[in-house]
Structure formats: C-alpha cells, structure tokens
Amino acid sequence: MLEIKAKLKAARGAYRVKIGGQLRLPFEQRQKTRLRTALLSGEEVALLLPRGEILRGGDLVTASDGRVIEVLAAPEKLLHVEGTDAHALARAAYHLGNRHVPVEVGESFLRLAEDHVLEGMLRKLGMKVSAIEAPFEPESGAYASEPAAAEPHHHHRRGHDHHQH
C-alpha cells in the first residue's frame, strides 16, 4: 500500500512539481495523522504523518513511491455566518471560541461545521446563518506547535480555565 509520511515544506508555487495524484479529504480526516484512505484514482493509501500535522487544501505530500500528491479540501456541510457589523461578528466568534469549535474566519464571515444547537445560538445573537457546502479550512489555533483542532484540550494542560455556562 502506498504510504504518505511527509508534507512538502516549501511555500505553494515556490517550484513546479508534477502532481502524481490527488487526495480529497474533509477537515476531520485532514487532522488525522494515521488514516487509511484512497486517492481520487481509487488507489489505497496510508497516511503516516508526524503527530500534530494538519493537512490543508493545496498542500503537497510525498508518497513512498516518490510521487507528489496534492491534498484537496472536500466540500462539507457548513454554516456560513454573517453579522450586521464587525462587533456582531466578533461576539459570535467569541461565543464559538468559548465552545472550542473549529471556525474558519473570512473577510466578513465565519464558517463552522453544521450544528443545529450552535445555529440556534448564532441566530439568537442576531447573526444571518446560511447552510452551504464548501471546503472547510478553520483557523489552526493560537499555539503553532499544537493546533487547536488537533488537540482540543491542550489549554487545560497550560493552566487555562473556563467556566462553563
């Protein structure tokens, strides 16, 4: 079985490479460092990445046979959140962050995985919420060495405390 053990570290577009396959995964699977899956061609692959590595759409990874594989972010069911102004959007982001939800921050919107409870909360905050299907690329977290999405409870080890409401 083809193995993928490393992500190319060079910036996208830094050099031309021949793409030898494509791997389309939703965000949940792009967080996993151990995963059996398949390329778009149907060829089976095993992800064996370093702990804490998160794959993003557009990343390039190297396979055990020398091929370079392009990672694609699969479209997912998301909530697209817009506010009346920056203050409303910041309030919504605060409440989502307080619940440790992976959130994609856009120019004038937030996106998160479909969730009916959070959708209700956001609507109560006066947000415009739309159901969409799109690739999901949430923020990687405040600690670069420990992405929040990969280790959702890292803050407790650092002495950070939350009071649940």
Contacts in CASP RR format, 6 or more apart in sequence:
PFRMAT RR
TARGET T0000
AUTHOR 0000-0000-0000
METHOD contacts of the structure
MODEL  1
MLEIKAKLKAARGAYRVKIGGQLRLPFEQRQKTRLRTALLSGEEVALLLP
RGEILRGGDLVTASDGRVIEVLAAPEKLLHVEGTDAHALARAAYHLGNRH
VPVEVGESFLRLAEDHVLEGMLRKLGMKVSAIEAPFEPESGAYASEPAAA
EPHHHHRRGHDHHQH
1 36 0 8 1.000
1 44 0 8 1.000
1 45 0 8 1.000
1 46 0 8 1.000
2 39 0 8 1.000
2 43 0 8 1.000
2 44 0 8 1.000
2 45 0 8 1.000
2 46 0 8 1.000
2 63 0 8 1.000
2 64 0 8 1.000
2 65 0 8 1.000
3 45 0 8 1.000
3 46 0 8 1.000
3 48 0 8 1.000
3 63 0 8 1.000
3 64 0 8 1.000
4 23 0 8 1.000
4 45 0 8 1.000
4 46 0 8 1.000
4 47 0 8 1.000
4 48 0 8 1.000
4 49 0 8 1.000
4 61 0 8 1.000
4 62 0 8 1.000
4 63 0 8 1.000
4 64 0 8 1.000
4 69 0 8 1.000
5 48 0 8 1.000
5 49 0 8 1.000
5 62 0 8 1.000
5 64 0 8 1.000
6 49 0 8 1.000
6 50 0 8 1.000
6 61 0 8 1.000
6 62 0 8 1.000
7 49 0 8 1.000
7 53 0 8 1.000
7 55 0 8 1.000
7 59 0 8 1.000
7 60 0 8 1.000
7 61 0 8 1.000
7 62 0 8 1.000
8 17 0 8 1.000
8 59 0 8 1.000
8 60 0 8 1.000
8 61 0 8 1.000
8 62 0 8 1.000
8 68 0 8 1.000
12 58 0 8 1.000
12 60 0 8 1.000
17 60 0 8 1.000
17 68 0 8 1.000
18 68 0 8 1.000
19 60 0 8 1.000
19 68 0 8 1.000
19 69 0 8 1.000
19 70 0 8 1.000
20 63 0 8 1.000
20 67 0 8 1.000
20 68 0 8 1.000
20 69 0 8 1.000
20 70 0 8 1.000
21 39 0 8 1.000
21 40 0 8 1.000
21 41 0 8 1.000
21 67 0 8 1.000
21 68 0 8 1.000
21 69 0 8 1.000
21 70 0 8 1.000
22 39 0 8 1.000
22 40 0 8 1.000
22 41 0 8 1.000
22 69 0 8 1.000
22 70 0 8 1.000
22 71 0 8 1.000
22 72 0 8 1.000
23 37 0 8 1.000
23 39 0 8 1.000
23 40 0 8 1.000
23 45 0 8 1.000
23 61 0 8 1.000
23 69 0 8 1.000
23 70 0 8 1.000
23 71 0 8 1.000
23 72 0 8 1.000
24 40 0 8 1.000
24 72 0 8 1.000
24 73 0 8 1.000
24 74 0 8 1.000
25 37 0 8 1.000
25 55 0 8 1.000
25 71 0 8 1.000
25 72 0 8 1.000
25 73 0 8 1.000
25 74 0 8 1.000
26 73 0 8 1.000
26 74 0 8 1.000
26 76 0 8 1.000
26 136 0 8 1.000
27 73 0 8 1.000
27 76 0 8 1.000
27 102 0 8 1.000
27 113 0 8 1.000
27 136 0 8 1.000
27 137 0 8 1.000
27 138 0 8 1.000
27 149 0 8 1.000
29 35 0 8 1.000
29 37 0 8 1.000
30 54 0 8 1.000
30 55 0 8 1.000
30 56 0 8 1.000
30 57 0 8 1.000
30 71 0 8 1.000
30 73 0 8 1.000
31 54 0 8 1.000
31 55 0 8 1.000
31 147 0 8 1.000
31 149 0 8 1.000
31 150 0 8 1.000
32 47 0 8 1.000
33 47 0 8 1.000
33 48 0 8 1.000
33 49 0 8 1.000
33 50 0 8 1.000
33 51 0 8 1.000
33 52 0 8 1.000
33 53 0 8 1.000
34 46 0 8 1.000
34 47 0 8 1.000
34 48 0 8 1.000
34 49 0 8 1.000
35 46 0 8 1.000
35 47 0 8 1.000
36 44 0 8 1.000
36 45 0 8 1.000
36 46 0 8 1.000
36 47 0 8 1.000
37 44 0 8 1.000
37 45 0 8 1.000
37 47 0 8 1.000
38 44 0 8 1.000
38 45 0 8 1.000
39 45 0 8 1.000
39 69 0 8 1.000
40 72 0 8 1.000
45 63 0 8 1.000
45 69 0 8 1.000
49 55 0 8 1.000
49 61 0 8 1.000
52 146 0 8 1.000
52 147 0 8 1.000
52 150 0 8 1.000
52 151 0 8 1.000
53 150 0 8 1.000
54 140 0 8 1.000
54 147 0 8 1.000
54 149 0 8 1.000
54 150 0 8 1.000
55 61 0 8 1.000
55 71 0 8 1.000
56 71 0 8 1.000
56 73 0 8 1.000
56 137 0 8 1.000
57 71 0 8 1.000
57 72 0 8 1.000
57 73 0 8 1.000
57 135 0 8 1.000
57 137 0 8 1.000
58 70 0 8 1.000
58 71 0 8 1.000
58 72 0 8 1.000
58 73 0 8 1.000
59 70 0 8 1.000
59 71 0 8 1.000
60 68 0 8 1.000
60 69 0 8 1.000
60 70 0 8 1.000
60 71 0 8 1.000
61 68 0 8 1.000
61 69 0 8 1.000
61 71 0 8 1.000
62 68 0 8 1.000
62 69 0 8 1.000
63 69 0 8 1.000
72 135 0 8 1.000
73 135 0 8 1.000
73 136 0 8 1.000
73 137 0 8 1.000
74 135 0 8 1.000
75 133 0 8 1.000
75 134 0 8 1.000
75 135 0 8 1.000
76 113 0 8 1.000
76 114 0 8 1.000
76 133 0 8 1.000
76 134 0 8 1.000
76 135 0 8 1.000
76 136 0 8 1.000
77 113 0 8 1.000
77 114 0 8 1.000
77 131 0 8 1.000
77 132 0 8 1.000
77 133 0 8 1.000
78 104 0 8 1.000
78 111 0 8 1.000
78 112 0 8 1.000
78 113 0 8 1.000
78 114 0 8 1.000
78 131 0 8 1.000
78 132 0 8 1.000
78 133 0 8 1.000
78 134 0 8 1.000
78 136 0 8 1.000
79 111 0 8 1.000
79 112 0 8 1.000
79 113 0 8 1.000
79 114 0 8 1.000
79 115 0 8 1.000
79 118 0 8 1.000
79 119 0 8 1.000
79 122 0 8 1.000
79 129 0 8 1.000
79 130 0 8 1.000
79 131 0 8 1.000
79 132 0 8 1.000
80 109 0 8 1.000
80 110 0 8 1.000
80 111 0 8 1.000
80 129 0 8 1.000
80 130 0 8 1.000
80 131 0 8 1.000
80 132 0 8 1.000
80 134 0 8 1.000
81 89 0 8 1.000
81 92 0 8 1.000
81 109 0 8 1.000
81 110 0 8 1.000
81 111 0 8 1.000
81 112 0 8 1.000
81 122 0 8 1.000
81 127 0 8 1.000
81 128 0 8 1.000
81 129 0 8 1.000
82 89 0 8 1.000
82 108 0 8 1.000
82 109 0 8 1.000
82 127 0 8 1.000
82 128 0 8 1.000
82 130 0 8 1.000
83 89 0 8 1.000
83 92 0 8 1.000
83 108 0 8 1.000
83 126 0 8 1.000
83 127 0 8 1.000
83 128 0 8 1.000
84 126 0 8 1.000
88 125 0 8 1.000
88 126 0 8 1.000
88 127 0 8 1.000
89 108 0 8 1.000
89 109 0 8 1.000
89 110 0 8 1.000
89 127 0 8 1.000
91 125 0 8 1.000
92 110 0 8 1.000
92 122 0 8 1.000
92 125 0 8 1.000
92 127 0 8 1.000
93 103 0 8 1.000
93 105 0 8 1.000
93 110 0 8 1.000
95 121 0 8 1.000
95 122 0 8 1.000
95 125 0 8 1.000
96 103 0 8 1.000
96 110 0 8 1.000
96 112 0 8 1.000
96 118 0 8 1.000
96 122 0 8 1.000
97 103 0 8 1.000
98 162 0 8 1.000
99 118 0 8 1.000
100 148 0 8 1.000
100 152 0 8 1.000
101 112 0 8 1.000
101 113 0 8 1.000
101 115 0 8 1.000
101 118 0 8 1.000
102 112 0 8 1.000
102 113 0 8 1.000
102 136 0 8 1.000
102 138 0 8 1.000
102 139 0 8 1.000
102 148 0 8 1.000
102 149 0 8 1.000
103 110 0 8 1.000
103 111 0 8 1.000
103 112 0 8 1.000
103 138 0 8 1.000
103 139 0 8 1.000
104 110 0 8 1.000
104 111 0 8 1.000
104 112 0 8 1.000
104 136 0 8 1.000
104 137 0 8 1.000
104 138 0 8 1.000
104 139 0 8 1.000
105 139 0 8 1.000
111 132 0 8 1.000
111 134 0 8 1.000
111 136 0 8 1.000
111 138 0 8 1.000
112 118 0 8 1.000
112 138 0 8 1.000
113 136 0 8 1.000
114 131 0 8 1.000
119 129 0 8 1.000
120 129 0 8 1.000
122 129 0 8 1.000
123 129 0 8 1.000
138 149 0 8 1.000
139 148 0 8 1.000
140 147 0 8 1.000
140 148 0 8 1.000
140 149 0 8 1.000
141 147 0 8 1.000
141 148 0 8 1.000
141 149 0 8 1.000
142 148 0 8 1.000
143 154 0 8 1.000
146 154 0 8 1.000
148 154 0 8 1.000
155 162 0 8 1.000
END
